Amino acid sequence: MTKHETEIVADEKSPTIEIIREFDASAEQVFRAHVDPELYARWVGPRSVTTTITRWDARTGGAWAFVNERDGEQIASFYGSFHEVRQHERIVWTFTYEGEPDTVALETLTFEEIEGGRTRLRVLSVVPDFQTRDGMLSSGMDVGVTEGYDKLDELLVTGA
């Protein structure tokens, strides 16, 4: 299995974060891992937490929610809405940390087929202001994103 780097870019002119990551799997497989609640729960977030999906309706107009637990204790919960779900191509959703309900991120995920049956995933997260963006970056989100995508690589190798 190839180890891919996760690129996290903060734009100095706008309150955005872009995440770019390649996977050795088809866009269909990577997309499915984002919309199938059983698969999503297996890979999202850092290795130190488990994820329990509490609501999942992965369609345009649907909603989602999940909680993270560590050692049997709930440590965080998140929720949002699916604004657009375009099969194997694109997801637009809101992403809200329950502890900061006024700082909703609007995220656009694009799944781009690249040479060799691989996929480039781009996630553009737009937040209300630079303070929110910088808080997200300093929260350790890079660990959760990087470890989560590493877990997704491992899951995709199994043919999920």
C-alpha positions as CSV (number, residue, x, y, z in Angstrom):
1,M,0.0,0.0,0.0
2,T,1.3,3.4,-1.0
3,K,1.6,6.0,1.8
4,H,0.0,9.2,0.6
5,E,0.5,12.6,2.1
6,T,-2.4,14.7,3.2
7,E,-2.0,18.4,2.2
8,I,-3.8,20.9,4.4
9,V,-3.7,24.5,3.1
10,A,-5.0,27.6,4.8
11,D,-5.6,30.5,2.4
12,E,-4.1,33.7,3.8
13,K,-6.8,35.8,2.0
14,S,-9.9,34.0,2.8
15,P,-11.1,31.9,5.9
16,T,-10.8,28.6,4.2
17,I,-9.0,25.3,4.6
18,E,-8.3,23.0,1.6
19,I,-7.5,19.4,2.1
20,I,-6.0,17.4,-0.8
21,R,-5.4,13.7,-0.6
22,E,-5.0,10.9,-3.1
23,F,-6.2,7.3,-2.7
24,D,-5.3,4.1,-4.5
25,A,-9.0,3.4,-5.2
26,S,-11.7,4.5,-7.6
27,A,-13.8,7.6,-7.1
28,E,-16.8,5.3,-6.6
29,Q,-15.1,3.5,-3.7
30,V,-13.8,6.8,-2.0
31,F,-17.3,8.4,-2.5
32,R,-19.0,5.3,-1.0
33,A,-16.8,5.5,2.0
34,H,-18.1,9.0,2.6
35,V,-21.8,8.2,2.2
36,D,-22.2,4.7,3.7
37,P,-22.6,5.3,7.4
38,E,-21.0,2.0,8.4
39,L,-17.9,2.7,6.4
40,Y,-17.7,6.3,7.4
41,A,-17.8,5.4,11.1
42,R,-14.9,3.0,10.6
43,W,-12.4,5.6,9.2
44,V,-13.3,9.1,10.2
45,G,-11.2,10.8,12.9
46,P,-8.1,10.0,14.8
47,R,-7.2,6.5,15.8
48,S,-7.7,7.3,19.5
49,V,-11.5,7.6,19.1
50,T,-14.4,5.6,18.0
51,T,-17.3,7.0,16.0
52,T,-21.0,6.3,16.4
53,I,-23.4,7.5,13.7
54,T,-26.6,8.9,15.3
55,R,-28.2,10.1,12.1
56,W,-27.4,9.5,8.5
57,D,-29.4,10.4,5.4
58,A,-26.8,10.8,2.6
59,R,-28.9,12.4,-0.1
60,T,-29.4,16.0,-1.3
61,G,-31.5,17.5,1.5
62,G,-30.6,14.9,4.1
63,A,-28.8,15.3,7.4
64,W,-26.1,13.6,9.4
65,A,-24.7,13.4,13.0
66,F,-22.1,11.4,14.8
67,V,-20.3,11.3,18.2
68,N,-16.7,10.5,19.0
69,E,-15.9,8.5,22.1
70,R,-12.6,7.7,23.8
71,D,-12.4,5.0,26.5
72,G,-16.2,4.8,26.6
73,E,-16.7,8.5,27.2
74,Q,-18.3,10.9,24.6
75,I,-15.7,13.6,23.8
76,A,-17.2,15.4,20.8
77,S,-20.3,15.4,18.6
78,F,-20.8,16.8,15.1
79,Y,-23.8,17.4,12.8
80,G,-24.8,18.9,9.5
81,S,-26.9,18.8,6.4
82,F,-26.2,17.3,3.0
83,H,-26.8,20.1,0.5
84,E,-25.8,18.2,-2.6
85,V,-24.9,14.6,-3.1
86,R,-23.7,13.9,-6.7
87,Q,-22.9,10.2,-7.1
88,H,-19.2,9.5,-7.2
89,E,-18.4,13.2,-8.0
90,R,-19.3,15.7,-5.3
91,I,-20.7,16.2,-1.8
92,V,-21.6,19.6,-0.4
93,W,-22.4,19.5,3.3
94,T,-22.4,21.6,6.4
95,F,-20.1,20.6,9.3
96,T,-20.8,21.8,12.8
97,Y,-19.0,20.9,16.0
98,E,-21.8,20.8,18.7
99,G,-19.5,22.7,21.1
100,E,-19.4,25.7,18.7
101,P,-22.8,25.7,17.0
102,D,-22.4,29.3,15.6
103,T,-19.3,28.3,13.5
104,V,-20.8,26.2,10.8
105,A,-18.4,25.2,8.0
106,L,-19.6,24.7,4.4
107,E,-17.6,21.9,2.8
108,T,-17.4,20.9,-0.8
109,L,-15.8,17.5,-1.5
110,T,-14.8,16.6,-5.0
111,F,-13.8,13.1,-6.1
112,E,-11.5,13.3,-9.2
113,E,-10.5,10.1,-11.1
114,I,-6.8,10.2,-11.8
115,E,-4.4,7.9,-13.7
116,G,-4.2,4.3,-12.6
117,G,-7.8,4.0,-11.3
118,R,-6.9,6.3,-8.4
119,T,-8.8,9.3,-6.9
120,R,-7.8,12.8,-5.8
121,L,-10.1,14.0,-3.1
122,R,-10.3,17.8,-2.5
123,V,-12.2,19.2,0.5
124,L,-12.7,22.9,0.6
125,S,-14.0,24.1,4.0
126,V,-15.3,27.7,4.2
127,V,-15.8,29.1,7.7
128,P,-17.2,32.5,8.9
129,D,-13.9,34.1,9.8
130,F,-10.2,33.8,10.3
131,Q,-10.5,33.2,14.0
132,T,-12.7,30.2,13.5
133,R,-10.4,28.9,10.8
134,D,-7.3,29.3,12.9
135,G,-9.0,27.7,15.9
136,M,-9.8,24.7,13.8
137,L,-6.2,24.4,12.6
138,S,-4.8,24.7,16.1
139,S,-7.4,22.2,17.5
140,G,-5.4,19.1,16.3
141,M,-7.8,18.6,13.3
142,D,-4.7,17.8,11.2
143,V,-4.2,14.6,13.3
144,G,-7.8,13.6,12.9
145,V,-7.8,14.3,9.2
146,T,-4.4,12.6,8.5
147,E,-5.1,9.5,10.7
148,G,-8.6,9.2,9.3
149,Y,-7.4,9.2,5.7
150,D,-4.8,6.6,6.7
151,K,-7.5,4.5,8.1
152,L,-9.5,5.0,4.9
153,D,-6.5,3.8,2.9
154,E,-6.5,0.6,5.0
155,L,-10.2,0.1,4.6
156,L,-10.1,0.6,0.8
157,V,-7.4,-2.1,0.5
158,T,-10.0,-4.6,1.8
159,G,-12.2,-3.7,-1.1
160,A,-14.7,-1.7,0.9
